[in-house]
């Protein structure tokens, strides 16, 4: 998706402060953090939302959760705790039409 900001970050057309980068997932610091630690975990394939995810996306959805754990370790919040948040659709607070998980910790 050429107009998707997350796809542009994945394609390295826009820079981001990367925390984790695997074959399937990229995690980077949110530019408008809502907590001391605010990381976005994004699949490298474009899935618009949980609302449009299909059974073929099951593996990547699981990888997102495990990547969140790795990001929590890197950010030093695994032991103290963190929150994972997925906004779904405009009414659900989703601002970028590319599935992503927010990892938040104080």
N, C-alpha and C positions, 0 to 999 in steps of 0.2 A: 504494500500500500504506500504509494508515493507521498501522500499527504499526512500520513500517520507519524507523529513525532517520535514514538517509540521505535517504529520501523527505521526511521532515520538515525536514531541512536544506535540501533543494532547494526546498521550499514556503515556506521562511523562517519556519517555526514554531519552529525551534530555530536558535540562532545558531552560527556557526562562523567561524573566522578564514580567510577566503577568500583564495586566492592567484590563482586563475584562474576565470573564469565566462563560458562561451560559451553559445550556444543549446543545445548538446548535452551539455556536460560542466561539472561543477563540481569544483574542486580546493581543498582546505582543509587546514590543519595538523591533524595527529593530536593528540588531547587526551592521549594517553599515548605520547609519542614514544619510539622505540627507537634513534634516532640524532639528531645535531645538527639535521639536516633530515629531517623525516618528513611527507610530504604524501600525502593520499589523493585519488586521481582517480576520480570517480564519474560514470557516465553518468546523464543526467537521466531516461532511461526505466528502468523497473525491470526488470533482468535479474537473476535470483537468483544465478547463478554461471556460470562457463565451462561447467560441466556441463549447464546448461540453455540455453546460447546456441545460436542457430540460424543458418542461412545468411542470414536476413533481418537479423541483427545485425552482419553483416560490416563495414558502413560505420562503425558506432559503435565497434566494436572497434579499427579502424584509427585513428579519431579520438582514442581514449584514448591510444594510443602517441604520436601527434603532440602531444597536450596535455601529456603527460609531458615532452616536450622543451621546450615553452614554459614549463612550471613550473620545470624545471631552470635555464633562462635567468633567470627571475625570482628564483630563490633563489641564483643565483650559483654553481651547481655543474655547469653544462654542460661546461666545459673540464676541470675536475678529476675528474669522474666521479661516477656514482651507480648505484644498484641499483634495478631494478623487480621487484616481487614480487606475484604473484597467488596467494592462498590459495583452494583450491577444496574446498568441503564441510567438514563438521565435522572429519573425520579429517585434512583438509589444512590445518587451522588457521583456517578462515574463521569469524569471530565474528559478522559482520553478513551476513544473507542478502540482499545487494545487491552485485552484482559491483563490485569496486573494485581499483585498482592502488595499491600502496604505492610511493612514491618515497623512497628512503633515501640519505642522504649524510652523511659526517662532515666 
